[in-house]
Amino acid sequence: MTDTAALLGLDLCEAARRIRTGQVSSETLTRLALQRARAVQPRVNCFIAIDEAQALEDARAADRALARGDAAGALHGVPLAHKDMFYRAGRITTGGSKLLADHRPTVTATVAQRLQDAGAIWLGALHMAEFAANPIGQNDSFGDCRNAWDPARISGGSSSGSAVAVALRACYGSLGSDTGGSIRLPAALNGIVGLRPTYGRVSRHGILPRTWSLDTVGPMARTARDCARLLGVIAGADPQDATASALPVPDYERQLTGDIDGLRIAVPVNYFYDDLAPEVRQGLEDSLRALAGLGARIVEVPVPDPARLYQLGNLISQVEAAAIHADLVQRAGDAYPLVLKTRMQSGAYVPAVDYLGALSARARLAQEFAGAVFERADVLHVPVIGMVAPTREAATPAVSSEVFPLLARTARCTRPFSTLGMPALSVPAGFTPQGLPVAFQLVGRPFSEGLLLRAADAYQRVTDWHARAPIIPTT
Amino acid sequence: MADTPSDLDALVAALWPQAGGIDPQRMAELVGEVRSIVQAGRDAARGNAFDDEPSRFAATLHRLADPGEAGHD
């Protein structure tokens, strides 16, 4: 393995440690990551913009700060890149749409500020589904971002570039956002870890909204430990976001003990296993065996109707998206993407009474779900997505209306937990015979991110799926 | 496929041939079906109406958290 491959193959926490201890400079890692970003971009289109000059300047500043003995943050000098929806005052943020090609926010997202305060380097803006609005990852505005393991296949979305760039080692970690599965799905389809935190665990101030009631911001990285590091930096109360919880942020990394002996893992007897590709089922079963081998106890549970949760979540999502985009749709006219407009327009026809009905049902549904599942188990183990990544051709049917069943099929295992506001983690669980990643999803009680990460970390200590890399162009 | 959720996207798919300009009348009829979805979700919500006020969802999440896992002091 070349030095370049070895250094880019480090996980985020190890990269941070080596920078902190002076074994490698931030500038070196940043140069290598930029080089990798340029090399993979023509193949997978995972960046919307690469900010080379600024990233190198910041890296050199990080190295100088370290040489002065300035206190290093948890991400000091580590090259990251993020979904193009986190505002930094004065810098263009497109939300994956050329309709926002000149959009220069005047505020900085709380999470962006926290990353900067922790010393992270910002390599550039990563690709995403236009306006974070579909789980497939298609984008007519900037062209599709393609799967890291097979560019003929979809990347998943909407945090497409985040998953692909991390998988291809073009950055050590990334922030994504998840409304109905937009962190977990691309993470699963590209073989990395992606965490949708509890609704309220992470501030949304200064991010491009898709919905108010469902959007979350979360980490995407190669390991559970890396996600724990990132979550520890970005989580916590924010005076600028009333929905951000005031609960103290635990030391997530300290919770990664490797010990899950006696952990009760629920496996659902209904819904989630109804439509699984055999390769996905195999990956799920193998992961359960590995977790059981670590001392976890597997218990079967019936779960309260997830289809109902899916329906309510999608209803809330389309209504709020229609409200958020109403002005832009009007201004853009025919330039606004048709599929997107059609989906959102459905939300405009939902009576206010029904929208409020859907919102008001959530608390009781969460109680019902927690009672049914988390009284009997500590975490729930389910698929992230029942199919392997379809080809881009298959995801672009000749008859446009056929895209809607695909959208529903893609998010059927992720959206129910968005409706519930509960944390959910996508974890790599192996590969199909064609070499495509499969994953499992762990879901927990509200604010149990540490437990989910502990289970995933324990699993990653006895498996090596997360250490495998796609074939990467060398130029 | 098994019990794929029928929802707004499915309703829109039914209208797609006219998607360049959705017929509001047809859309209104179909969205009527949404009411049954919402009602199903609200069947359990017949108790204290203030507990169902949407902004109290966040309080419910906090109540459902396990103090040992959630970072409580």
Interface residues (C-beta under 8 A of the other chain):
Chain A: T198 Y199 G200 S213 T243 S245 L247 P248 V249 P250 Y271 D274 D275 A307 R308 L309 Y310 Q311 L312 N314 L315 Q318 L338 T342 R343 Q345 S346 G347 Y349 V350 P351 D354 L356 G357 A358 L359 S360 A361 R362 A363 R364 L365 A366 Q367 E368 A370 F374 S400 S401 E402 F404 P405 L407 A408 R409 R412 G421 M422 G444 R445 P446 F447 S448 G450 L451
Chain B: M1 A2 D3 T4 P5 S6 D7 L8 D9 A10 L11 V12 A13 A14 L15 W16 P17 A19 G20 I22 P24 M27 A28 V31 V34 R35 I37 V38 Q39 A40 G41 R42 A44 A45 D51 D52 E53 P54 R56 F57 A58 A59 T60 L61 H62 L64 A65 D66 E69 A70 G71 H72 D73
